[in-house]
Amino acid sequence: MTMQQTSTRFAACLAACVLAVPASLMAQARPVGAVRPATSNGNGPVFYPGPPAGFDPEAVSDAELAQYGLPPHPDRSEPALYDHWKKLVTAPTTRLTNLTVETTNVVNGIILDRQDQGYVGNATATNSSNWSGYAVTAANGTFKANDSFVYGQWIMPAPGSDNCAYSPYAASQWVGLDGDGSSDVLQAGTAITTCGTTFVAWYEWYTSGCTASSANYPCYQTNFSLPIAAGDLVTVEVWYTTAAPNGHAFFSNGTSGQSVSIGFSQPSGSSGSAYVGNSIEWIVERPTIGSTLADLANYISIPMNLAFGFNGTYFFYPGSSPSGTTIHDITMTCPPWNPSTACTATTGLSYANLYGGQTLWFYDEGPAN
């Protein structure tokens, strides 16, 4: 699929879809256990059932939405974003609950090797060895209000070729809370690998110092059997609640007409690793597989639209945020890279262009392309 074809597909889907997905498990992700959890239990993971016929999301409380794993109401002060929420929660989809879940040795973690480079417009240019995209940082507790959420919609890329002598190659696309200036990340998204191309949907609550990862307490990337394919339009919302399970992720697929809603809990970790609620982000990452940063897969380009968040009081966007916050425009650089001769400390791997206030186009470059 060419960039022009991807752009055309993206524009068409935005008019008719809410999200997308076919799946196989990541080739480089080492399974350490598979379970088929109950659709609901006290701690999670909870796979919520879909609402009954005639259910009106606009007419009920957030507590009633939560019974069916539906994302909370955004404020009506942003009518366009409220309309997108309405389309998301009222779209006719098949809710999947009887899902296979698999934990892995893949980590989508906190920002690594962060270096701020100065201001570019209203954002701080930032380099990182594992993240690219946008993040908004704020005071601790900014996103600890009940039902604080982050939202994003993107097309799954059709990756190009990689030199498989140096595999694994991987790229994760996600939205999340925390991770830039804290020791945890509440996140969910999709991922691709090449050299045997795979696509997968996953959730995770990375926590520094965790000693184990499970489907209930997902410190590492936890895959679930929602189908995804190149060209699908995926919408993901992640939110935090003050009642357990505190982590939530909603996936919807406008191509297949399927949706999944998951509730899960934070693993225990080292001192100071509990949820802080200080940042919000829209990211393409090269994950850590085992103990090594993977080479970034040649994803070519990924359009992400409707990138926004809400904490019950304020809206947050890649292009603007309330006073007292900082927007970070993050470029992924190397090293490390395999082979090491392919990059220097200033070699770029992935970046995002911002259009308007809430549309991102991610591109890979350098040895990743």
C-alpha positions as CSV (number, residue, x, y, z in Angstrom):
1,M,0.0,0.0,0.0
2,T,1.5,3.3,-1.0
3,M,1.4,6.5,1.2
4,Q,-1.1,8.0,-1.2
5,Q,-3.3,4.9,-1.0
6,T,-3.0,4.9,2.8
7,S,-4.0,8.6,2.9
8,T,-7.0,7.9,0.7
9,R,-8.1,5.0,2.8
10,F,-7.7,7.1,6.0
11,A,-9.9,9.9,4.6
12,A,-12.5,7.5,3.4
13,C,-12.6,5.6,6.7
14,L,-12.9,8.7,8.8
15,A,-16.2,9.4,7.0
16,A,-17.6,6.0,7.5
17,C,-15.7,4.1,10.3
18,V,-15.0,4.3,13.9
19,L,-12.1,1.8,14.1
20,A,-10.5,-1.5,13.0
21,V,-8.6,-5.2,13.2
22,P,-7.4,-9.6,12.0
23,A,-4.7,-10.9,14.5
24,S,-1.9,-13.3,15.0
25,L,0.5,-13.2,17.9
26,M,3.8,-11.4,17.5
27,A,6.5,-13.7,16.2
28,Q,9.2,-12.3,18.5
29,A,6.9,-12.2,21.6
30,R,7.7,-15.2,23.8
31,P,4.5,-16.5,25.3
32,V,4.8,-17.2,29.0
33,G,1.2,-18.2,29.6
34,A,-2.2,-18.2,28.0
35,V,-5.6,-17.9,29.7
36,R,-9.2,-17.6,28.8
37,P,-10.5,-15.4,31.6
38,A,-14.0,-15.0,32.8
39,T,-15.9,-12.1,31.3
40,S,-16.0,-10.4,34.7
41,N,-14.3,-10.9,38.1
42,G,-13.3,-8.7,41.0
43,N,-9.8,-7.8,39.9
44,G,-9.6,-8.3,36.1
45,P,-8.9,-8.7,33.4
46,V,-12.6,-8.0,32.8
47,F,-13.9,-8.4,29.3
48,Y,-17.1,-6.4,29.5
49,P,-20.3,-7.5,27.6
50,G,-21.9,-5.2,25.1
51,P,-24.9,-3.2,26.1
52,P,-28.4,-4.5,25.6
53,A,-30.7,-3.5,22.7
54,G,-32.2,-0.1,23.2
55,F,-29.4,1.1,25.5
56,D,-28.8,4.9,25.1
57,P,-25.3,5.9,26.2
58,E,-26.2,9.6,26.2
59,A,-29.0,9.1,28.7
60,V,-27.1,7.1,31.4
61,S,-24.5,7.9,33.9
62,D,-20.8,7.1,33.6
63,A,-21.4,4.4,36.2
64,E,-23.9,2.8,34.0
65,L,-21.6,3.1,31.0
66,A,-18.9,1.3,33.1
67,Q,-21.1,-1.8,33.5
68,Y,-20.6,-2.4,29.8
69,G,-17.1,-1.2,29.5
70,L,-18.1,1.9,27.5
71,P,-15.8,4.9,27.6
72,P,-17.0,7.8,29.9
73,H,-18.8,10.8,28.5
74,P,-16.5,13.7,27.5
75,D,-17.6,17.2,28.2
76,R,-20.1,18.7,25.7
77,S,-18.0,21.9,25.6
78,E,-16.2,20.3,22.6
79,P,-19.1,19.3,20.4
80,A,-17.0,17.7,17.7
81,L,-15.2,15.4,20.2
82,Y,-18.5,14.6,21.9
83,D,-19.9,13.5,18.5
84,H,-16.9,11.2,18.0
85,W,-17.5,9.7,21.4
86,K,-21.2,9.2,20.5
87,K,-20.3,7.5,17.2
88,L,-17.9,5.3,19.0
89,V,-20.3,4.1,21.7
90,T,-23.3,3.8,19.4
91,A,-21.7,2.1,16.4
92,P,-23.1,-1.3,15.7
93,T,-20.3,-3.7,16.6
94,T,-20.0,-7.3,17.8
95,R,-18.5,-7.2,21.4
96,L,-16.0,-9.9,21.8
97,T,-15.7,-11.4,25.3
98,N,-14.4,-14.9,25.0
99,L,-10.9,-13.9,24.1
100,T,-7.5,-15.7,24.4
101,V,-5.0,-13.7,26.3
102,E,-1.2,-14.2,26.1
103,T,1.5,-12.5,28.2
104,T,4.8,-11.9,26.5
105,N,8.4,-10.7,27.2
106,V,7.7,-7.5,25.3
107,V,7.8,-4.2,27.2
108,N,6.3,-0.9,26.0
109,G,7.8,1.2,28.8
110,I,8.5,4.7,30.0
111,I,10.4,7.1,27.8
112,L,14.1,6.3,27.6
113,D,17.2,8.5,27.2
114,R,15.0,11.6,27.1
115,Q,16.8,14.7,26.0
116,D,15.0,18.0,25.5
117,Q,16.3,20.1,22.6
118,G,14.6,23.4,23.1
119,Y,11.3,24.9,21.9
120,V,9.8,24.5,18.5
121,G,6.6,26.5,18.3
122,N,4.6,25.8,21.4
123,A,6.3,22.4,22.0
124,T,9.5,21.2,23.5
125,A,11.5,19.2,20.9
126,T,12.6,16.0,22.7
127,N,14.7,13.0,21.6
128,S,14.2,9.5,23.0
129,S,15.7,6.1,22.1
130,N,12.3,4.3,22.2
131,W,9.4,6.8,21.8
132,S,8.2,9.0,18.9
133,G,5.1,11.2,18.9
134,Y,3.6,13.7,21.3
135,A,3.2,13.8,25.1
136,V,1.8,16.4,27.4
137,T,3.3,16.5,30.9
138,A,1.6,18.2,33.8
139,A,1.6,18.2,37.6
140,N,1.3,14.9,39.4
141,G,-2.4,14.1,39.8
142,T,-3.6,15.9,36.7
143,F,-4.9,12.6,35.3
144,K,-5.9,10.9,38.5
145,A,-9.4,12.2,38.4
146,N,-11.9,9.4,37.9
147,D,-12.5,8.6,34.2
148,S,-9.4,10.6,33.0
149,F,-8.9,9.3,29.4
150,V,-6.8,9.5,26.3
151,Y,-8.1,8.7,22.8
152,G,-6.6,8.0,19.4
153,Q,-7.5,6.6,16.0
154,W,-5.1,5.2,13.5
155,I,-4.7,3.0,10.4
156,M,-2.6,-0.1,10.7
157,P,0.4,0.3,8.5
158,A,1.5,-2.0,5.6
159,P,5.1,-2.4,6.6
160,G,8.0,-2.4,4.1
161,S,10.9,-4.9,4.0
162,D,13.7,-5.2,6.6
163,N,17.0,-7.0,6.6
164,C,16.0,-10.1,8.5
165,A,19.6,-10.9,9.4
166,Y,19.2,-8.3,12.1
167,S,15.7,-9.1,13.4
168,P,13.6,-8.7,15.5
169,Y,12.0,-5.6,14.1
170,A,8.9,-4.2,15.9
171,A,6.8,-1.1,16.1
172,S,4.0,-0.4,18.7
173,Q,1.3,2.2,18.2
174,W,-0.5,3.3,21.4
175,V,-2.1,5.9,23.6
176,G,-1.5,6.1,27.3
177,L,-1.3,7.9,30.6
178,D,1.9,8.3,32.6
179,G,5.4,7.3,31.4
180,D,7.0,10.7,30.8
181,G,8.4,11.7,34.2
182,S,6.9,8.8,36.1
183,S,7.8,5.1,36.6
184,D,4.6,3.5,35.1
185,V,2.6,3.6,31.9
186,L,-1.1,2.8,31.6
187,Q,-1.4,2.0,27.9
188,A,-3.0,0.0,25.1
189,G,-2.6,-0.2,21.4
190,T,-1.5,-2.3,18.5
191,A,1.9,-3.6,17.2
192,I,3.5,-5.0,14.1
193,T,6.6,-7.1,13.6
194,T,8.3,-7.8,10.3
195,C,10.4,-10.7,9.0
196,G,7.3,-12.7,9.2
197,T,4.8,-9.9,9.4
198,T,2.3,-10.0,12.3
199,F,-0.3,-7.7,13.7
200,V,-1.6,-7.8,17.3
201,A,-3.7,-5.8,19.8
202,W,-2.5,-5.5,23.4
203,Y,-2.9,-3.8,26.7
204,E,-0.3,-3.1,29.4
205,W,0.3,-1.3,32.7
206,Y,4.1,-1.1,32.7
207,T,5.4,-0.6,36.3
208,S,9.0,-0.1,37.2
209,G,10.4,-2.9,39.4
210,C,7.6,-5.3,38.8
211,T,8.7,-8.9,39.3
212,A,6.0,-10.7,37.2
213,S,3.5,-10.0,34.5
214,S,0.1,-11.7,34.1
215,A,-3.1,-11.1,32.3
216,N,-4.6,-9.7,35.5
217,Y,-1.6,-7.5,36.3
218,P,0.0,-6.8,32.9
219,C,3.4,-5.3,33.5
220,Y,4.5,-6.5,30.0
221,Q,2.6,-6.4,26.7
222,T,-0.4,-8.6,26.9
223,N,-1.9,-9.7,23.6
224,F,-5.5,-10.6,23.1
225,S,-7.2,-12.2,20.1
226,L,-8.8,-9.2,18.4
227,P,-8.2,-9.6,14.6
228,I,-6.1,-6.8,13.0
229,A,-4.8,-6.3,9.4
230,A,-2.9,-3.7,7.4
231,G,-5.2,-0.9,6.4
232,D,-7.7,-1.4,9.2
233,L,-8.8,1.7,11.1
234,V,-8.4,1.2,14.9
235,T,-9.7,3.4,17.6
236,V,-8.4,3.0,21.2
237,E,-9.4,4.8,24.3
238,V,-7.5,4.2,27.6
239,W,-8.9,5.6,30.9
240,Y,-8.2,5.5,34.7
241,T,-10.8,5.0,37.4
242,T,-10.5,5.4,41.1
243,A,-12.3,2.1,41.6
244,A,-10.8,-1.2,40.8
245,P,-9.9,-2.4,38.2
246,N,-8.3,1.0,37.7
247,G,-7.1,0.5,34.1
248,H,-9.4,0.3,31.1
249,A,-9.0,0.0,27.4
250,F,-11.7,0.1,24.7
251,F,-10.9,-1.1,21.1
252,S,-13.2,-0.8,18.2
253,N,-12.9,-1.9,14.6
254,G,-14.9,-0.2,11.9
255,T,-13.7,-2.6,9.2
256,S,-14.7,-5.9,11.0
257,G,-17.4,-4.4,13.2
258,Q,-15.9,-5.8,16.3
259,S,-15.1,-4.2,19.7
260,V,-13.4,-5.2,22.9
261,S,-13.5,-3.5,26.4
262,I,-11.0,-4.6,29.0
263,G,-10.5,-3.7,32.7
264,F,-7.2,-4.6,34.4
265,S,-5.1,-3.8,37.5
266,Q,-1.7,-2.3,38.0
267,P,1.1,-4.7,39.0
268,S,3.1,-4.1,42.2
269,G,6.5,-2.6,41.6
270,S,9.4,-0.7,43.2
271,S,8.8,2.3,45.6
272,G,7.4,5.3,43.8
273,S,6.1,3.3,40.8
274,A,2.4,3.7,41.6
275,Y,0.2,5.5,39.1
276,V,1.0,9.3,39.2
277,G,-1.3,10.8,36.6
278,N,1.2,13.3,35.3
279,S,1.3,12.8,31.5
280,I,-0.7,11.8,28.5
281,E,0.7,10.6,25.1
282,W,0.2,9.4,21.5
283,I,3.2,7.2,20.6
284,V,4.9,5.0,18.1
285,E,7.5,3.0,20.0
286,R,10.2,0.4,19.4
287,P,9.6,-1.9,22.3
288,T,12.1,-3.8,24.4
289,I,12.0,-7.5,23.7
290,G,13.6,-9.6,26.4
291,S,16.1,-7.0,27.7
292,T,17.0,-5.3,24.4
293,L,15.5,-2.5,22.4
294,A,14.3,-4.0,19.1
295,D,15.2,-2.4,15.8
296,L,12.2,-0.3,14.7
297,A,10.1,-2.1,12.0
298,N,9.9,-0.3,8.7
299,Y,6.3,0.8,9.2
300,I,6.7,3.6,6.6
301,S,3.8,5.8,7.7
302,I,0.9,5.8,10.2
303,P,-1.9,8.4,10.3
304,M,-3.4,9.0,13.7
305,N,-6.4,11.2,14.0
306,L,-8.6,12.4,16.9
307,A,-5.6,12.6,19.3
308,F,-7.0,14.1,22.5
309,G,-7.5,13.5,26.2
310,F,-9.7,14.7,29.0
311,N,-9.4,14.8,32.8
312,G,-12.9,15.9,33.7
313,T,-12.0,19.5,33.6
314,Y,-9.7,20.2,30.7
315,F,-9.1,18.9,27.2
316,F,-5.5,18.0,26.1
317,Y,-4.2,17.8,22.5
318,P,-0.9,17.4,20.8
319,G,-1.3,20.9,19.5
320,S,-2.5,22.7,22.6
321,S,-2.9,22.1,26.3
322,P,-3.9,24.1,29.4
323,S,-1.5,26.5,31.1
324,G,1.0,24.8,33.4
325,T,1.6,21.9,31.1
326,T,4.3,21.1,28.5
327,I,3.9,19.6,25.1
328,H,6.7,17.3,23.9
329,D,7.3,16.7,20.2
330,I,9.3,13.5,20.5
331,T,11.7,12.1,17.9
332,M,13.1,8.6,18.2
333,T,16.9,8.4,17.7
334,C,19.6,5.7,17.9
335,P,21.8,4.1,19.2
336,P,21.2,1.3,20.1
337,W,20.7,-0.3,16.7
338,N,21.7,-3.6,15.1
339,P,24.1,-3.2,13.3
340,S,25.6,-0.4,15.4
341,T,27.4,1.1,12.3
342,A,24.0,2.1,10.8
343,C,23.5,5.0,13.2
344,T,25.0,7.7,15.3
345,A,23.7,9.5,18.4
346,T,21.8,12.0,16.2
347,T,20.3,9.6,13.7
348,G,16.6,9.8,13.5
349,L,14.4,6.7,13.4
350,S,10.8,7.9,13.8
351,Y,8.9,11.2,14.1
352,A,5.4,12.7,13.9
353,N,4.2,15.7,12.0
354,L,1.3,17.5,13.5
355,Y,-1.6,18.8,11.4
356,G,-4.1,21.1,13.1
357,G,-4.3,20.3,16.8
358,Q,-5.1,16.6,16.9
359,T,-3.9,14.8,13.7
360,L,-0.5,13.2,13.6
361,W,1.3,11.5,10.7
362,F,4.1,9.2,11.9
363,Y,7.1,8.4,9.6
364,D,10.1,6.3,9.9
365,E,13.5,7.4,8.7
366,G,17.2,6.6,8.7
367,P,18.1,2.9,9.2
368,A,14.5,2.2,10.0
369,N,13.4,3.0,6.5
